[in-house]
């Protein structure tokens, strides 16, 4: 049964400005060590940071409880399998809250925009 659907759109130039303005403080607040390492290893790291940010927002929207459920940025980690397919690893309160659930995610991007969709299934 589908419990929630969330979608988010991130403008890549806006993410680049945010990273430029706030630098490491922003990145360390939002992304896990593995996400930082993965994104920084890519040719266009900003695209990958924007994609991971969009997924985190989409998951928060799919929860339909907003920030009141104890959502924390680093409790949602985006990883990719060797073929590039994204998936979610949960930590903290979200791991407990969504125990037994499956979260499906999809990411797409162009030169300037990233879109992510998350579906929570129980």
N, C-alpha and C positions, 0 to 999 in steps of 0.2 A: 504494500500500500504506500502510495506517495504521501508523505507528510508535509513536505514543503518544497517550494521552488524559489530560487533567487537568481537574479541576473544583475550584472554590473558592467558599466562601460567606463574605461579610463582613457583619457587623452594622454598619449605618450609625451608630447611636449610639456604638458602640465606636470607630469611625474618628473621629467628632467629638471624643470624649474624648482620643484619641491626638493629634490635631491641636491640641487645646486645651492638652494637657500639654507637647508637644514643639515645636509651632509650625513655624517655618521650617526648623529643623534636620531634622525628620522629612521634611517635604515635599521639601526640596532633596536629601536622601539617596535618596529613592525615585523621584521623578518627574523627567522631562526638562523642559527649558524649555518646549517645546511643550505638554506635558501640563499643566504648571502654568498656562500662559496659557489653554488651553482650559477647564480646570475652573474657574478663577477667573472666567471670563467668563459662567458659567452662573448661573441663579437659585439653585440649590442646589449649590454647589461640592462639598460633602462627599459627596453622592451620586456625583458624577463621580470624585472621588478614590477612593472606595471601589470603584467599578467598575474603575478602572484597576489598583488594587492587586490585586483579585480576578483580573483577567486575567493579571497578572504571575505570581501564585501558580499559576494554572492552567497556564501555560506551563512553569513550573519543574517542576510535577508531571508534565506530559506528557513532559518530557525523561527522566524516570525515573532521573536520575543524581544528583539532589539538587544541593547547592551544590558538589560536587566537580568538576563540569564547568566551573567558572569562571563560573557564573551570577552576574550583577550586575544589580541592579534597573533601572538606566538603560539596559541593553543591550536591554531590551524596551520599546518605545514603542507606546502605543495611539493610533491616530488614527481619525477617522471621516470617511467620504465625505460629500458634501453631503446625501445622504438619511439619514445617521446610522449607516450600517452600519460596525461597527468592524473594523479590521484591524491588523496588527502590522508594525512596522518594527524590524528587528534591527540591532544594532551590536556592535562588539568581537568577542570570542571566540564568542558565540552566532551571529553572522552567518557566521563561518567554519564553525562546527560544523554549522549547518543549511543550508548552501549547497545549493541544488537542492531544498530542501524547501518545502512550502507549509504555512502555519499558518492554520487556520480558527478563528475565535473567535466566541462568542456571549455576550451579556450580557443579564441581565434583573434588574429590581429592583422592590421594593415600597417602601412607606414606610420600612421598617426593615431590609431585607435586600437584598443584591446577590449574585447568583450569576453565575459566569463559567465557560465551558467552552472548552477549547483542544484542538484535534486537530492533531497533526503528521503530515503525509502526505509520503511520498517517492515 
